[in-house]
Amino acid sequence: MSFDPNTLRFDTNGLLPVIAQDHDSGDVLMLAWMNAEAVARTLKTGNVTYWSRSRQSFWVKGETSGHTQKLVDLRLDCDRDCLLALVTQTGPACHTNRPNCFFTSVTGGDEVELTKPLE
């Protein structure tokens, strides 16, 4: 069965959340957003392309930093309103220069920094 992007369920802003996960390690790297065109560009090029809500523009992961995400597999959730991008990550995934964006834990009511920025 071929993929029909019209079956995706975008929110009222035309976006859906995308979880990026490292294909090899299984680590959850980040969460970002895609619109229909970002999905199409990602599938066509293999370079993960997001929609930046703050800049209102497309954002090819690693385009300026060199910390790229190459698509290995794109998966749909059961409601078709969220995507999981299995990627090969080059360099840190987070703009704070950490391996992933989930570096703060809430433990016993306190925030605990789990990972320092890479040097």
Secondary structure as GFF3:
##gff-version 3
##sequence-region A 1 119
A	DSSP	three_ten_helix	5	7	.	.	.	ID=ss1
A	DSSP	beta_strand	16	22	.	.	.	ID=ss2
A	DSSP	beta_strand	28	34	.	.	.	ID=ss3
A	DSSP	alpha_helix	36	45	.	.	.	ID=ss4
A	DSSP	beta_strand	49	52	.	.	.	ID=ss5
A	DSSP	beta_strand	57	60	.	.	.	ID=ss6
A	DSSP	beta_strand	69	76	.	.	.	ID=ss7
A	DSSP	beta_strand	83	89	.	.	.	ID=ss8
A	DSSP	beta_strand	104	107	.	.	.	ID=ss9
A	DSSP	beta_strand	110	113	.	.	.	ID=ss10
###
